[in-house]
């Protein structure tokens, strides 16, 4: 029964993702999570304040099921399919994170130093989370979609703008983790 706690191998999960993308392409839909924020804002009345939110959100309600499925699936996986909440990372990475002050590295899924309740009282943590959220939100809007939309849906549809966006996401991520993150912590 240990197999239930292991990640699915690439040769199972990869074809399943490809099947979902194929089905979405056949019905003329694109996958992406960031579009759901626009839909939720419109449902809450943002279309009365900004023209950006004035669109037929009912045509996008199918995509809200992706969000609901991700929330339910994440909850079920965390509660019933996970025996160890620590991420399997190399000992070198754990040592590097310990040097940066992340004592929970290798012991928990997310760094407690950033995500536990008392971290919200730390101005540095708040600024990092707010700035990161702004950059990710702006980047997703500027790129015309988020990493999941471009990397999964856009690339499977062979869209050049998605390839450019994904390369940019990787460059941004590598720059952050190797150059900016060590300066912050």
C-alpha positions, 0 to 999 in steps of 0.5 A: 500500500506504500504506492499510494503515498508516492508521486505518480511517475512521469509516464502516468501523469504526463499522458494524463496531462496530455489527454486533458490538454487534448480534450480542452483543445478539441472543445476550444478551451485554454487551461490556466489558473490566473484567468480565474482571478479575473472571473472571480473579480467580475463575479464580485462586481469589479466590472462596474469599476473597471472595463478590464473586468467587463466580459462574459464571465459565464463563458469562463465558469468551466475554468472555476471548476479547475480551481475547485478541483485543485482545492479539493484535490490538494486537501485530499492529497494532504490529508489522506495521501501524504505520510510525510509533509517534508519535501525530498530535497538534497542535503546540499540544498538543506544545508544552503537553506539552513545557512540562510536561516531556514531551519525547517528546510527538509522537515516541512513542506513550506518554510515555516519561517515565511508561512507560519502565523508569527511570520505575519508579524515580521515586516520583512516576511510581509514585504517579501510576500506582498512584493512577490504577489505583485510581481507574479500578478503583474507578470501573469497579466503582462505575459497574458497568462500564468505559468500553468497556462503558458507552460501546459496549455500554450506549449501544447498548442505550439504557441511561440508567445508561450515559449517566450513566456516560459523561457522568461519565467525560468530566467526570472525564477533562476535570477530570483533564487540565485541572485535576489533571494540570498540578498534578502535572507 
